[in-house]
Amino acid sequence: MFKISSSALQLCAALVWTLAGLKLLYRGVIIVEAVGFAWWVVGLAICIGILKSRFILDRVCRKNVSRLGGYTEKASALHIFPLRTWLIIGAMIIFGRLLRMCPSGEEWSGLFSLTVGCGLLFASRISWQGWFALRAGVTLKRWE
């Protein structure tokens, strides 16, 4: 199995959070624009995404940064997230697909994508801070 350093794992985690957030945000904007939601609804979705980040995703990110900072040897690239997080990611992907298949699910899918994408993108700042800290030689074991 391909093994990489703690710093590279942290970089991969930051990239996953950022790219997933950007993709969902882009998808959400495209769908919302096509459907024609009122912009206050879009603003509300973005606010909910930021609140989700502050109260849920930031904590998850901090735990992950601490966990990755604790690796002293190279680890598998799959270790960027623990198994529980991979299962949640899979569940969210499945939920998004099922939502788009429902009648009028496309509209809700757009708002869901906006909300989750905004939350992921906002929370990715924690992973980036962790990566920069690792590169500067800061110990991240107690970063929670």
C-alpha positions as CSV (number, residue, x, y, z in Angstrom):
1,M,0.0,0.0,0.0
2,F,1.2,3.5,-0.8
3,K,2.4,5.3,2.3
4,I,2.9,9.0,2.9
5,S,4.1,11.3,5.6
6,S,1.9,13.0,8.2
7,S,2.3,16.3,6.4
8,A,1.2,14.8,3.1
9,L,-1.8,13.2,4.8
10,Q,-2.8,16.5,6.2
11,L,-2.4,18.2,2.8
12,C,-4.6,15.5,1.3
13,A,-7.3,15.9,3.9
14,A,-7.3,19.7,3.4
15,L,-7.6,19.2,-0.4
16,V,-10.5,16.7,0.0
17,W,-12.4,19.1,2.3
18,T,-11.7,22.1,0.0
19,L,-12.4,20.4,-3.4
20,A,-15.6,18.6,-2.1
21,G,-16.8,21.9,-0.7
22,L,-16.1,23.8,-4.0
23,K,-17.8,21.0,-6.0
24,L,-20.9,21.0,-3.9
25,L,-21.0,24.8,-3.8
26,Y,-20.7,25.0,-7.6
27,R,-23.4,22.3,-8.1
28,G,-25.7,24.0,-5.6
29,V,-25.4,27.4,-7.4
30,I,-26.0,25.9,-10.8
31,I,-29.2,24.0,-9.6
32,V,-30.5,27.0,-7.5
33,E,-30.0,29.3,-10.5
34,A,-31.8,26.9,-12.8
35,V,-34.7,26.4,-10.4
36,G,-35.0,30.1,-9.6
37,F,-34.9,30.1,-5.8
38,A,-35.2,33.4,-4.0
39,W,-31.8,34.7,-3.0
40,W,-32.8,34.9,0.6
41,V,-33.2,31.1,0.6
42,V,-29.7,30.8,-0.8
43,G,-28.4,33.1,1.9
44,L,-30.2,31.0,4.5
45,A,-28.6,27.8,3.1
46,I,-25.2,29.4,3.2
47,C,-25.7,30.6,6.8
48,I,-26.8,27.1,7.9
49,G,-23.7,25.7,6.2
50,I,-21.4,28.1,8.1
51,L,-23.2,27.3,11.4
52,K,-22.9,23.5,10.7
53,S,-19.2,24.1,10.1
54,R,-18.8,26.1,13.4
55,F,-20.7,23.6,15.6
56,I,-20.0,20.2,13.9
57,L,-17.4,20.1,11.2
58,D,-14.8,22.3,12.9
59,R,-14.6,19.8,15.8
60,V,-14.3,16.9,13.3
61,C,-11.6,18.7,11.5
62,R,-9.7,19.5,14.7
63,K,-9.8,15.9,15.8
64,N,-8.5,14.8,12.4
65,V,-5.7,17.3,12.5
66,S,-4.6,16.1,15.9
67,R,-4.9,12.4,14.8
68,L,-2.8,13.1,11.6
69,G,-0.3,15.1,13.6
70,G,0.2,12.2,15.9
71,Y,1.6,9.9,13.2
72,T,5.3,9.4,13.6
73,E,5.7,7.0,10.7
74,K,4.4,7.1,7.1
75,A,0.8,5.8,6.8
76,S,-1.5,4.7,4.1
77,A,-3.1,7.4,2.1
78,L,-6.5,6.0,3.2
79,H,-5.7,7.2,6.7
80,I,-6.5,10.8,5.9
81,F,-9.9,10.1,7.6
82,P,-10.9,7.4,10.1
83,L,-13.3,4.7,9.0
84,R,-16.3,6.5,10.7
85,T,-15.7,9.6,8.6
86,W,-15.4,7.5,5.4
87,L,-18.8,5.9,6.2
88,I,-20.4,9.4,6.8
89,I,-18.9,10.6,3.5
90,G,-20.5,7.5,1.7
91,A,-23.8,8.1,3.4
92,M,-23.9,11.8,2.4
93,I,-23.1,10.8,-1.2
94,I,-25.9,8.2,-1.2
95,F,-28.3,10.7,0.4
96,G,-27.5,13.3,-2.3
97,R,-28.1,10.8,-5.1
98,L,-31.4,9.7,-3.5
99,L,-32.5,13.2,-3.0
100,R,-32.0,14.0,-6.7
101,M,-34.1,11.0,-7.7
102,C,-37.2,12.2,-5.7
103,P,-39.9,14.3,-7.3
104,S,-38.9,17.9,-6.8
105,G,-35.7,16.5,-5.3
106,E,-33.5,18.6,-7.6
107,E,-34.5,21.8,-5.9
108,W,-33.8,20.3,-2.5
109,S,-30.6,18.8,-3.8
110,G,-29.4,22.3,-4.8
111,L,-30.1,23.7,-1.4
112,F,-28.5,20.6,0.3
113,S,-25.4,21.0,-1.9
114,L,-25.1,24.7,-1.1
115,T,-25.4,24.1,2.6
116,V,-23.0,21.2,2.8
117,G,-20.6,22.7,0.3
118,C,-20.4,25.9,2.2
119,G,-19.9,24.1,5.5
120,L,-17.1,21.9,4.1
121,L,-15.4,24.8,2.5
122,F,-15.5,26.9,5.6
123,A,-14.3,24.0,7.8
124,S,-11.4,23.3,5.4
125,R,-9.6,26.2,6.9
126,I,-8.9,24.1,10.0
127,S,-7.2,21.4,7.9
128,W,-5.2,24.1,6.1
129,Q,-4.1,25.6,9.4
130,G,-3.1,22.1,10.5
131,W,-1.0,21.5,7.4
132,F,0.7,24.9,7.7
133,A,1.4,24.1,11.4
134,L,2.9,20.7,10.5
135,R,5.1,22.3,7.9
136,A,6.3,24.8,10.4
137,G,7.2,22.0,12.9
138,V,4.3,22.6,15.4
139,T,3.2,19.5,17.4
140,L,-0.5,18.9,16.7
141,K,-1.3,16.1,19.1
142,R,-3.3,18.4,21.4
143,W,-4.9,20.6,18.7
144,E,-8.5,19.7,19.6
